[in-house]
Amino acid sequence: MKALLSGDKIQQWRTWLSQRTKLRYVIPTLGIGLVFVTLWQLSNVGSAMQAATPTVAVIMSVSPTAAAATASEAEVRTAITETVAATSTDATSTTVSIAPGSVEQASTTPQESSTEEAGALLDRTLNILILGSDRRPNTPNWRTDVMMIVALDFDNSRAGVISIPRDVYIDVIPNHQPNRVNVIDYLGERDEPDGGGPALIKRIIQERMNIRIDHYLRFDFSSFQEVVDALGGVDVDVDCPYYDYFSIEDVILNIQPGLVHMTGAEALVYVRSRRIGGDLDRARRQQRFVWAVRNQVRDDNLLPRVPALYQALDDSIQTDIGILNAIRIARFALNLNEEQIHGFVLAPPTLLTPGWRSGMSVFIPDWAAIRAAAETLFEGSPFLDTNTPTRCP
């Protein structure tokens, strides 16, 4: 495996950071899933040191946050150096000390339930909610097409991913009528701008799945496309042929099985397409794409691409993960191998049942079965083994 950064590149990072005299308060994040959190650290920490106007931030899209302000320039420099050094080896795991529920809390939205709740699932992992929407400028509403729970188990050097399809039916939404899960972010933001959406989703996940959400990361698809292009594209192991056309983007997806190099526009259609295989197959492809990006980040030298990555992230992604802990998460994530990643997609027949509710075609969840599946998240085969379809749709 090619080293992420050579010794010379580490020195370039040190020189670059030492030339900046003031740590900016807020950095944007990158993202889809665990890997995009990783990308953020390598692309934005340096940019955060520049004397530029602070960009968007965290759950409230406000400027300075306490979490970022607590990190000194020396601490950030040390954390980056350690991360670069750790990921420049072939090590498959690393020890990171981050306590679930206590990682640099940058959010001003209170948790809906105690992190010490008896019987809570995944209570020893750091749980991050990943949201990807089709939100566009000047659009009155939007839908969430990507919803994942990423569970990081630092004690045992492993991670888990649970994908929630957009058509899962939620029969009780506080202050709203029952609806699909993909409208909850929009409803929450409409009621309480700048943070109400993630807070409402976190509450529902806690109540129904009994999983505490420590942090969230939300992105829109324009930023997704720009980030992939800034990386120079991503090589994806495609297991089935796909064809689709997105009229708004004017992009045709026509790919065959094998290793496919995707531009940002192509990758966006690949992770969004439901024409073949529906929403369940899309969720499976999203998980595979996350791993493909992780491999790209792990094997490539990102230093020359930092300016492009920073530009791609400006004003497009929100998170409540503090800077130092995000760097530590990056170090942990980049050193995981495919055997240490587990996951599943909520799917019929055991977890969901196709049905009709409130005039909509939906998936009706079996919450007891879903909680049982989450409890055994790390006991099954690695997710790449379970992620491959037995036959193409």
LINNORLIN-V331704 format. One record per residue. N is the residue number from 0. OMEGA is omega in radians with two decimals (* if undefined). D_LAST is the distance of its C-alpha to the last C-alpha in whole Angstrom. Layout:
N;OMEGA;D_LAST  N;OMEGA;D_LAST
//
This chain:
0;-3.13;33  1;3.13;35  2;-3.13;37  3;3.10;36  4;3.09;40  5;3.10;43  6;3.10;47  7;-3.13;47  8;3.07;45  9;3.13;46  10;3.09;49  11;3.08;48  12;-3.11;46  13;-3.14;49  14;-3.12;51  15;-3.10;49  16;-3.11;49  17;3.12;53  18;3.11;54  19;-3.03;52  20;-3.07;55  21;3.10;53  22;3.09;50  23;-3.00;48  24;-2.94;47  25;3.04;44  26;3.07;41  27;3.11;37  28;-3.04;34  29;2.96;31  30;2.89;28  31;3.06;25  32;-3.08;25  33;-3.05;27  34;-3.12;27  35;2.98;28  36;3.11;31  37;-3.13;32  38;-3.09;32  39;-3.06;34  40;-3.06;37  41;-3.07;37  42;-2.93;37  43;-3.13;39  44;3.10;42  45;3.13;44  46;3.13;43  47;-3.13;44  48;-3.09;48  49;3.12;48  50;3.12;51  51;3.12;49  52;3.13;48  53;3.14;46  54;-3.07;42  55;-3.05;40  56;-2.76;40  57;-2.93;39  58;-3.10;38  59;-3.06;40  60;3.12;40  61;-3.09;44  62;-2.94;46  63;3.08;47  64;-3.11;46  65;-3.08;48  66;-3.14;45  67;-3.09;46  68;-3.10;49  69;-3.11;50  70;3.13;49  71;3.12;51  72;-3.14;51  73;3.14;52  74;3.14;50  75;-3.14;47  76;3.13;48  77;-3.12;48  78;3.13;45  79;-3.13;43  80;3.13;45  81;-3.13;44  82;3.14;41  83;3.14;41  84;-3.11;43  85;-3.08;40  86;3.08;37  87;3.11;39  88;3.11;39  89;3.13;37  90;-3.12;37  91;3.11;34  92;3.10;36  93;-3.13;38  94;3.12;40  95;-3.10;40  96;3.08;42  97;-3.11;41  98;3.09;41  99;3.08;39  100;-3.09;40  101;-3.07;42  102;3.05;41  103;-3.07;43  104;3.12;43  105;-3.07;42  106;3.05;41  107;3.06;44  108;-3.09;42  109;3.05;43  110;-3.12;40  111;3.14;39  112;-3.09;40  113;3.08;42  114;-3.14;40  115;-3.09;43  116;-3.10;41  117;3.07;41  118;-3.13;38  119;3.12;36  120;3.13;33  121;-3.07;32  122;3.10;36  123;3.11;37  124;3.00;34  125;-2.99;34  126;-3.08;31  127;3.10;30  128;3.14;28  129;-3.12;26  130;3.06;26  131;-3.03;24  132;3.04;25  133;-3.11;25  134;3.12;28  135;3.11;30  136;3.05;34  137;3.05;36  138;-3.04;33  139;3.13;34  140;-3.13;31  141;3.12;28  142;3.13;25  143;-3.11;23  144;3.09;20  145;3.05;20  146;-3.12;22  147;2.94;22  148;3.11;25  149;-3.12;26  150;-3.12;29  151;3.14;31  152;-3.06;33  153;-3.11;36  154;-3.06;38  155;3.08;35  156;3.13;34  157;3.13;30  158;3.11;28  159;-3.14;25  160;3.06;23  161;3.13;21  162;-3.13;19  163;3.14;19  164;-3.05;17  165;-3.03;19  166;3.07;19  167;-3.06;20  168;3.09;24  169;-3.01;27  170;3.09;30  171;3.06;33  172;-3.09;33  173;3.09;37  174;-3.12;38  175;3.06;35  176;3.07;33  177;-3.09;30  178;3.04;27  179;-3.10;24  180;-3.05;24  181;3.09;23  182;-3.00;27  183;3.12;29  184;3.12;30  185;-3.13;31  186;3.14;33  187;3.12;35  188;3.11;35  189;3.13;37  190;-3.06;39  191;-3.09;40  192;3.06;39  193;3.01;39  194;-3.10;37  195;-3.13;37  196;3.10;33  197;3.14;32  198;-3.13;35  199;3.11;34  200;3.11;30  201;3.14;32  202;-3.12;34  203;3.11;31  204;3.11;30  205;-3.07;33  206;-3.05;34  207;-3.09;30  208;-3.12;29  209;3.10;32  210;3.08;31  211;3.06;34  212;-3.11;33  213;-3.06;36  214;3.09;34  215;3.04;32  216;-3.09;31  217;-3.14;29  218;3.02;28  219;-2.99;27  220;3.05;25  221;3.11;28  222;3.09;29  223;-3.11;26  224;-3.12;26  225;-3.14;29  226;3.13;29  227;3.11;26  228;3.12;29  229;3.08;32  230;-3.06;30  231;-3.08;30  232;-3.11;26  233;3.08;23  234;-3.06;22  235;3.07;18  236;-3.08;17  237;-3.07;13  238;-3.13;11  239;3.06;8  240;-3.13;9  241;3.03;9  242;3.09;12  243;3.10;14  244;3.09;17  245;-3.02;19  246;-3.11;23  247;3.13;25  248;-3.08;24  249;-3.12;24  250;3.07;21  251;3.05;19  252;3.11;16  253;-3.05;15  254;3.12;14  255;-3.12;13  256;-3.13;13  257;3.12;16  258;-3.04;19  259;3.05;19  260;-3.05;22  261;2.96;21  262;3.12;24  263;-3.14;24  264;3.14;23  265;3.14;20  266;-3.14;19  267;3.11;20  268;-3.14;17  269;-3.09;14  270;-3.13;15  271;-2.99;16  272;3.05;13  273;-3.08;11  274;-3.13;10  275;3.08;6  276;3.08;5  277;-3.04;9  278;-3.11;12  279;3.11;11  280;3.08;8  281;3.13;11  282;3.10;14  283;3.13;12  284;3.11;12  285;3.10;16  286;3.12;17  287;3.13;16  288;3.09;18  289;-3.13;21  290;3.11;21  291;3.11;21  292;3.11;24  293;3.13;26  294;3.14;26  295;-3.14;27  296;-3.08;30  297;-3.01;31  298;-3.06;31  299;3.03;33  300;-3.06;36  301;-3.02;36  302;-3.14;39  303;-3.07;40  304;-3.10;37  305;-3.13;38  306;-3.14;40  307;3.12;37  308;-3.14;35  309;3.14;38  310;-3.11;38  311;-3.04;34  312;-3.00;34  313;3.04;37  314;-3.05;37  315;-3.07;33  316;3.13;33  317;3.10;34  318;3.04;35  319;3.10;38  320;3.14;37  321;-2.98;41  322;-3.08;41  323;-3.13;43  324;3.06;40  325;3.09;37  326;3.12;39  327;3.07;39  328;3.12;35  329;3.14;35  330;3.13;37  331;-3.04;35  332;-3.08;31  333;-3.12;32  334;3.04;33  335;3.01;30  336;-3.01;28  337;3.11;25  338;-3.09;26  339;3.14;28  340;3.12;25  341;3.11;23  342;3.08;21  343;3.07;18  344;3.02;16  345;-3.01;17  346;3.01;15  347;-0.01;15  348;-3.00;17  349;-3.04;19  350;-3.12;20  351;3.06;19  352;3.08;19  353;-3.12;17  354;-3.10;21  355;-3.14;23  356;3.07;26  357;3.13;28  358;-3.08;27  359;2.96;23  360;-3.00;20  361;2.93;20  362;3.14;19  363;-3.04;22  364;2.95;23  365;-2.99;24  366;3.12;27  367;3.12;28  368;3.12;25  369;3.10;24  370;3.11;28  371;3.12;28  372;3.12;24  373;-3.13;26  374;-3.14;29  375;-3.07;27  376;-3.03;25  377;-3.07;27  378;-3.11;27  379;3.11;24  380;3.05;22  381;-2.96;22  382;3.10;19  383;3.08;18  384;-3.10;18  385;-3.06;16  386;-3.11;14  387;-3.09;12  388;3.08;9  389;3.04;9  390;-3.12;7  391;-3.14;4  392;*;0
//
